Amino acid sequence: MTNNKQQTLTPKEMAKELITAFYQPIFDIDCGSNILQDSKRYEASRQCAIIHINQILNIKSIDKDYDLSTYYEEVKQEIEKYGK
């Protein structure tokens, strides 16, 4: 059993953390100058988070760890429904 941060966060918490982590660099590109673009920024960050999780799920060692694989599948599901 691992004691890393991913395993201490629920899938919903991890989804929110990933979306937030990707949001900030996207926001910084235009210095947050256009508030009307905010929903597009969140959608872009959500898509980045999904790509990130897909990359994790494509790692061969993840397939061998059922609990970890299941955890990241649940994170992906939370990201997909976030903000909808």
C-alpha positions as CSV (number, residue, x, y, z in Angstrom):
1,M,0.0,0.0,0.0
2,T,1.3,3.4,-0.9
3,N,1.2,6.5,1.3
4,N,1.3,9.1,-1.4
5,K,-0.9,12.1,-1.8
6,Q,-3.0,10.5,-4.6
7,Q,-4.1,7.8,-2.2
8,T,-5.1,10.2,0.5
9,L,-7.4,12.3,-1.7
10,T,-10.7,11.0,-2.8
11,P,-11.2,10.7,-6.6
12,K,-13.4,13.9,-6.5
13,E,-10.8,15.8,-4.6
14,M,-8.0,14.7,-7.0
15,A,-10.2,15.7,-10.0
16,K,-10.6,19.2,-8.5
17,E,-6.9,19.5,-7.7
18,L,-5.9,18.5,-11.2
19,I,-8.3,20.9,-12.9
20,T,-7.2,23.7,-10.6
21,A,-3.5,22.9,-11.3
22,F,-4.1,23.1,-15.1
23,Y,-6.3,26.1,-14.8
24,Q,-3.7,28.5,-13.5
25,P,-1.2,28.3,-16.4
26,I,-4.1,28.7,-18.8
27,F,-5.3,31.7,-16.9
28,D,-1.8,33.2,-16.8
29,I,-1.6,33.1,-20.6
30,D,-3.9,36.1,-20.9
31,C,-3.4,37.4,-17.4
32,G,-7.0,36.8,-16.7
33,S,-7.9,39.8,-18.7
34,N,-11.1,38.5,-20.2
35,I,-13.5,37.3,-17.6
36,L,-15.8,36.0,-20.4
37,Q,-13.2,33.4,-21.3
38,D,-13.4,31.8,-17.8
39,S,-15.7,28.9,-18.8
40,K,-13.4,28.2,-21.8
41,R,-10.4,28.1,-19.4
42,Y,-12.1,25.7,-17.1
43,E,-13.1,23.4,-20.1
44,A,-9.5,23.5,-21.3
45,S,-8.2,22.7,-17.9
46,R,-10.7,19.8,-17.6
47,Q,-9.5,18.5,-21.0
48,C,-5.8,18.7,-19.9
49,A,-6.7,16.8,-16.7
50,I,-8.3,14.0,-18.7
51,I,-5.3,13.8,-21.0
52,H,-3.1,13.6,-17.9
53,I,-5.1,10.8,-16.4
54,N,-5.2,8.9,-19.7
55,Q,-1.4,9.0,-19.8
56,I,-1.3,7.6,-16.2
57,L,-3.7,4.9,-17.2
58,N,-1.6,4.0,-20.2
59,I,1.4,3.2,-18.0
60,K,1.8,-0.6,-18.1
61,S,2.5,-1.0,-14.3
62,I,-0.9,0.7,-13.5
63,D,-2.7,-2.2,-15.1
64,K,-1.1,-4.6,-12.6
65,D,-2.3,-2.6,-9.6
66,Y,-6.1,-3.0,-9.5
67,D,-6.6,-0.5,-6.7
68,L,-4.5,2.2,-8.3
69,S,-6.0,1.6,-11.7
70,T,-9.5,1.8,-10.2
71,Y,-8.6,4.9,-8.3
72,Y,-7.5,6.7,-11.5
73,E,-10.5,5.5,-13.5
74,E,-12.7,7.0,-10.7
75,V,-10.7,10.3,-10.9
76,K,-11.3,10.4,-14.7
77,Q,-15.0,9.9,-14.2
78,E,-15.1,12.8,-11.7
79,I,-13.2,15.0,-14.1
80,E,-15.6,14.2,-16.9
81,K,-18.6,15.2,-14.8
82,Y,-16.9,18.2,-13.1
83,G,-18.8,21.4,-13.9
84,K,-21.6,19.7,-15.8
